[in-house]
Amino acid sequence: MVRYGNRPNWASAALLAVGAPLAGLALVVGQAALTANGPSALADNWAGTALLFVMMMAGYALMVFTQLRYENILVFFGAFLLLFIGVAFIADAVSDQALQERGRTTACTVQKVDRREVTTTDSDGHTTTDVYYDHELACAEPRVRKMTTGSPVAERGGRVQVVYDPLGRLGPRPAGSVGDPGTSLKRGAAMFGGGVLLRVLFELNVPPFRAGLGLGRGWRTRRARRSLRGRRPSP
């Protein structure tokens, strides 16, 4: 992988285009696997919970920060979306597989639904607001008392079938929301592979995915122009 006219640097190009996404995928999927099937000690204390959180964030950070290299607008946004959605699908496949193997279904009545908003701010000052719905439940299985979803599943007094993990490793969810792990895995692998391919095409300098056609170059050009305008003329 090398840009024409430049000295080959296959190792660094391969590391950034392929190695970094694969390492990020391994960390995120490893976190999902440990959450679903790992030792209970990981979920029962703050140190284990912190370790799992760090694994997930480190995995996504590897993809985010290496993605800044890919200035071509098609590669920057295309690979970003494909990699992140692909990783999410693969991680969901791990959770869905665990619920299919050991999950149980219980009938519940919704006692209360609370809407909750969580706002986060990234390093650039952009804010994102996520909405969650906390359901208080009365279930045939007394251990299932609460369920959090991205949308309300029923009003107060409504009946709902809930899948729960008897080991308590995974949170309860509506029965219909548990997907087929094989389908999720295939979709995730296809999207992830597409994101990696876009990075590789950039490194190979293949039109229209080559460097110099996107975000970074334009930003640097505008910055250079502002810098020149701000200089005082030489006497």
C-alpha positions in Angstrom: 0.0 0.0 0.0 1.7 3.1 -1.2 1.0 6.4 -2.8 2.4 6.8 -6.2 5.6 8.9 -6.2 6.3 8.3 -2.5 8.7 5.8 -0.9 6.8 2.6 0.0 5.8 2.2 3.6 3.8 -1.0 3.5 4.1 -1.7 7.2 2.6 1.5 8.5 -0.1 1.6 5.8 -1.2 -1.9 6.6 -1.1 -1.2 10.3 -3.4 1.8 10.0 -5.7 0.5 7.3 -6.2 -3.1 8.6 -4.4 -3.6 11.9 -6.0 -0.7 13.9 -9.6 -1.6 12.9 -9.0 -5.3 13.7 -7.5 -4.4 17.1 -10.5 -2.2 17.8 -12.9 -4.9 16.8 -11.1 -7.4 19.0 -11.4 -5.1 22.1 -15.1 -4.3 21.6 -16.1 -7.9 20.8 -13.9 -9.1 23.7 -15.7 -6.7 26.0 -19.1 -8.0 24.8 -18.0 -11.6 25.2 -16.6 -11.1 28.8 -19.8 -9.2 29.7 -22.0 -12.0 28.5 -19.9 -15.1 29.3 -16.9 -14.0 31.4 -16.2 -14.6 35.1 -18.9 -13.1 37.3 -16.2 -11.3 39.3 -15.8 -8.9 36.3 -19.4 -7.7 36.7 -19.7 -7.8 40.4 -17.2 -5.1 41.4 -16.1 -1.7 40.2 -12.7 -2.8 39.0 -14.2 -5.3 36.6 -16.8 -2.9 35.4 -14.1 -0.3 34.8 -12.0 -2.8 32.9 -14.8 -3.7 30.6 -15.6 0.0 30.0 -12.0 0.8 29.2 -11.8 -2.1 26.7 -14.9 -0.9 24.9 -13.7 2.7 24.8 -10.2 1.8 23.7 -11.5 -0.3 20.9 -13.6 2.6 19.5 -10.9 5.1 20.1 -8.5 3.0 17.9 -10.9 3.4 15.0 -11.8 7.0 15.7 -8.2 8.4 15.9 -6.8 6.4 13.1 -9.8 7.5 11.0 -8.5 11.0 11.1 -5.7 10.0 8.7 -8.2 9.4 5.9 -8.8 12.9 4.5 -10.8 11.8 1.4 -14.4 12.6 2.2 -15.7 9.3 0.8 -13.3 7.3 2.9 -13.6 9.4 6.0 -17.3 9.2 6.4 -17.9 5.9 4.6 -15.3 3.9 6.5 -16.3 5.6 9.8 -20.0 4.6 9.4 -19.3 1.1 8.1 -16.7 0.3 10.8 -18.8 1.5 13.7 -22.1 -0.1 12.5 -20.2 -3.3 11.7 -18.6 -3.5 15.1 -21.9 -2.9 16.8 -23.6 -5.7 14.8 -20.9 -8.1 15.7 -20.9 -7.2 19.4 -24.8 -7.6 19.4 -24.4 -11.0 17.8 -22.4 -12.1 20.9 -25.1 -10.9 23.3 -27.9 -12.4 21.2 -26.1 -15.7 21.1 -25.8 -15.8 24.9 -29.5 -15.0 25.3 -30.5 -17.6 22.8 -28.5 -20.2 24.6 -29.5 -19.5 28.2 -32.2 -16.8 28.1 -35.7 -17.3 29.5 -38.9 -15.6 28.8 -41.3 -14.2 31.4 -44.6 -12.4 31.3 -44.6 -8.9 32.8 -46.9 -6.0 33.5 -45.6 -2.5 33.1 -45.9 -0.6 36.4 -44.3 2.7 35.4 -42.3 4.2 32.5 -39.8 7.0 33.0 -38.2 8.9 30.1 -34.6 9.8 30.7 -32.2 11.9 28.6 -28.4 11.5 28.7 -26.3 14.3 27.0 -22.6 13.7 26.3 -20.1 16.2 24.8 -17.1 15.1 22.7 -13.7 16.6 22.5 -14.8 19.1 19.8 -17.7 20.4 21.9 -20.4 18.6 19.9 -23.2 17.4 22.1 -25.3 14.2 21.6 -28.5 13.5 23.5 -29.7 9.9 23.9 -33.2 9.1 25.2 -33.9 6.0 27.3 -37.1 4.6 28.8 -36.9 2.9 32.2 -39.7 0.4 32.7 -40.7 -0.8 36.2 -42.1 -4.3 35.8 -44.1 -6.8 37.8 -43.1 -10.2 36.3 -43.9 -13.9 36.8 -40.1 -14.2 37.4 -39.6 -12.0 40.5 -36.0 -11.3 39.8 -37.0 -9.2 36.7 -38.0 -5.8 38.0 -36.6 -3.3 35.6 -35.9 -3.0 31.9 -34.3 -0.1 29.9 -35.0 0.4 26.2 -34.6 3.1 23.5 -38.3 3.4 23.1 -41.4 2.7 25.2 -42.6 -0.9 24.8 -45.9 -0.5 26.5 -47.9 2.0 28.6 -48.6 1.5 32.3 -50.7 -1.6 32.8 -49.6 -3.1 29.5 -48.4 -6.7 29.2 -45.1 -7.5 27.6 -43.0 -10.7 27.1 -39.4 -10.1 28.4 -36.3 -12.2 27.8 -33.9 -12.2 30.8 -30.6 -13.8 31.6 -30.9 -16.1 34.6 -27.2 -15.4 35.4 -27.9 -11.7 35.5 -25.0 -10.9 33.2 -27.2 -9.3 30.5 -30.1 -6.9 31.0 -33.7 -7.9 30.3 -35.1 -6.9 26.9 -38.4 -7.3 25.0 -38.6 -10.8 23.6 -39.0 -9.5 20.0 -35.8 -7.5 20.2 -33.5 -10.5 20.4 -32.1 -10.9 16.9 -30.6 -13.8 15.1 -26.9 -13.9 16.0 -25.9 -15.4 12.6 -27.6 -12.7 10.6 -26.1 -10.0 12.8 -22.7 -11.5 12.5 -22.9 -11.6 8.7 -24.1 -8.1 8.4 -21.5 -6.8 10.8 -18.7 -8.6 9.0 -19.8 -7.3 5.7 -19.9 -3.7 6.9 -16.7 -4.0 8.8 -14.9 -5.4 5.8 -16.3 -2.6 3.6 -14.9 0.0 6.0 -11.4 -1.7 6.0 -11.6 -1.9 2.2 -12.2 1.9 1.9 -9.1 2.5 4.0 -7.0 0.1 1.8 -8.2 1.9 -1.4 -7.0 5.2 0.2 -3.6 3.7 0.9 -3.4 2.4 -2.6 -4.2 5.8 -4.0 -7.1 4.4 -6.1 -9.4 7.1 -7.5 -11.8 8.4 -6.3 -10.6 7.2 -2.8 -7.1 8.7 -3.0 -5.7 11.4 -0.8 -6.1 15.1 -1.5 -9.8 15.0 -2.3 -11.3 15.8 1.0 -11.4 17.3 4.4 -7.8 17.6 5.7 -6.3 19.2 2.6 -8.9 21.9 2.4 -8.7 22.6 6.1 -4.9 23.0 5.9 -5.2 25.2 2.8 -7.6 27.6 4.5 -5.4 27.7 7.5 -2.3 28.5 5.5 -4.2 31.3 3.6 -5.4 32.8 6.9 -1.8 32.6 8.2 -0.4 34.4 5.1 -3.0 37.1 5.3 -2.2 37.7 9.0 1.5 38.2 8.3 2.9 41.7 8.1 4.6 42.6 4.8 8.4 42.6 5.0 10.0 46.1 5.0 
